[in-house]
Amino acid sequence: MRLMKIAFLASEVAPFAKTGGLADVAGALPKFLTQAGEDVRVFMPLYREVKKKRLELQKVIDGRDIPLGKENFPFSVWKYGGSLGIYFIDNDEFYDRDGLYGTSAGDYPDNALRFAFFSRACLETLKELDFSPQILHCHDWQTAFTLAFLRYSYGDDPFYTSIRSLFTIHNLAYQGLFERSVLGKIGLPDHLFNIRDLEFYGRVNFLKAGILYADAVSTVSPRYSREIQTPEFGYGLEGLLRQRKDSLFGILNGVDYFDWDPATDPLLPARFSPTDMEGKKVCKEELAKIFGLRGSSTELPVMGMVSRLAGQKGLDIVGEALDDIISLGVNLVILGTGDEKIQDALRTAQKGHPGRLGLMIAFNEKVARTIYSGSDMFLIPSRYEPCGLTQMYGLKYGAVPVVRATGGLDDTIEEYDPGARSGNGFKFEEYSAPALMKSVERAISFYRRKDHWHALLANAMACDYSWNRSVREYIKLYKKIAGA
């Protein structure tokens, strides 16, 4: 069977640079596509964070210029070897900075230019490498203007005319909104500033370009693809998404079980598996030491959270329910960084629950893995969640998820049925502290009935959300797009 050529564009790719789930997907999906026999090239910026890793890179393009508006900007391209080709777009003016998108003070003011430059540089690089993909797969607003350039700047070039495109939305709330003057600065015609094209409430909307100009649009779970067509989740783009519903698809993200397996994970205090759970007790004891928990190793259930501390993630209803959760005899541990107001509120709450609420305002991969492996339950009360990977990690590591039924959380978690002893977790519909508490109470009630809890753990750890399943769906969609 003939290989498909796929160009994969993302603003972050694990393990090279990461701020969230996009990087995990952009790191794993191409690898599994390659294992399935496809010819994939991945493109991302050469950030300072990447340079610090001192990778062995080969310069494949040197000293080229890209016109954006009235200016020319230089770029080079470096390749990281291996079976999967990773290409880094190099421009120190744009990418040699502390953060990928900004600092704690806010986003970089020139982000429109930074990522428009990246988009054009990727298109130029494809031609320089003589790699004409059947599918150009772009991710989130940072790469959406690739599709605008493909249509309005490269539309007459025969090299690009056969390329078909897929645009994946990982989180519709982040749209890339900028002033109208951006169009002139990046070299796109001003007439695109209208409601049918790139104008969005008086500003230019990068994400809208991806939705408008891609041959097909995907999201990272089936339910989220339906939710974003409604006012509650559409963030003003629900009408456009409904117009594109026939070419809008939801494909659930996957987990790379080579990296995420408690039987082999080198970051865990002890390893364990569904047939030998002794190591999980060691992990729970270590978790208690890290967070200074009282009585957790032998007496109290531990509920974990690893999360961005953002409004989306449900920390407000956790705060409302916190006293009641603790009163059930539950210890709660939270790891994450984000909104300063949320961080301050959690610090205050921790002082009120010493030894019962563990908090670490940071991101630490080893501690995160210890939370997954040492927790009895994993809490994800998100207001919305396009896919979510943490519930999948929790399932594999024997931390039974308690989630709000939204997006990918609803697609992956099935409510436990004690009669049939089926299901892999607990979920609630209404976004409120009382609804959250009912699910937590239900989880605790079954935790105390060990026969049911053992059945739940067996169901959870047997779940298969591997990339192998998702890759088959992507290949099927790629072929559909290419055929059309």
Secondary structure as UniProt FT lines:
FT   STRAND          5..9
FT   TURN            14..16
FT   HELIX           21..35
FT   TURN            36..37
FT   STRAND          39..45
FT   HELIX           48..51
FT   TURN            52..53
FT   STRAND          57..68
FT   TURN            69..70
FT   STRAND          71..80
FT   STRAND          85..90
FT   HELIX           92..95
FT   STRAND          102..103
FT   TURN            104..105
FT   STRAND          106..107
FT   TURN            109..110
FT   HELIX           111..128
FT   TURN            129..130
FT   STRAND          135..139
FT   HELIX           140..152
FT   TURN            155..156
FT   TURN            158..162
FT   STRAND          164..169
FT   TURN            172..173
FT   STRAND          177..178
FT   TURN            180..181
FT   HELIX           182..186
FT   HELIX           190..192
FT   TURN            195..198
FT   STRAND          199..200
FT   TURN            201..202
FT   STRAND          203..205
FT   HELIX           206..213
FT   STRAND          216..219
FT   HELIX           222..227
FT   TURN            228..229
FT   HELIX           231..234
FT   TURN            235..236
FT   HELIX           238..243
FT   HELIX           245..247
FT   STRAND          248..250
FT   TURN            257..259
FT   TURN            262..264
FT   TURN            266..267
FT   TURN            274..275
FT   HELIX           278..291
FT   TURN            296..299
FT   STRAND          302..306
FT   HELIX           311..313
FT   HELIX           315..327
FT   TURN            328..329
FT   STRAND          331..336
FT   HELIX           340..352
FT   TURN            354..356
FT   STRAND          357..361
FT   HELIX           365..374
FT   STRAND          377..380
FT   HELIX           390..396
FT   TURN            397..398
FT   STRAND          400..404
FT   HELIX           407..412
FT   TURN            418..421
FT   STRAND          425..428
FT   HELIX           433..447
FT   HELIX           450..461
FT   HELIX           467..483
//
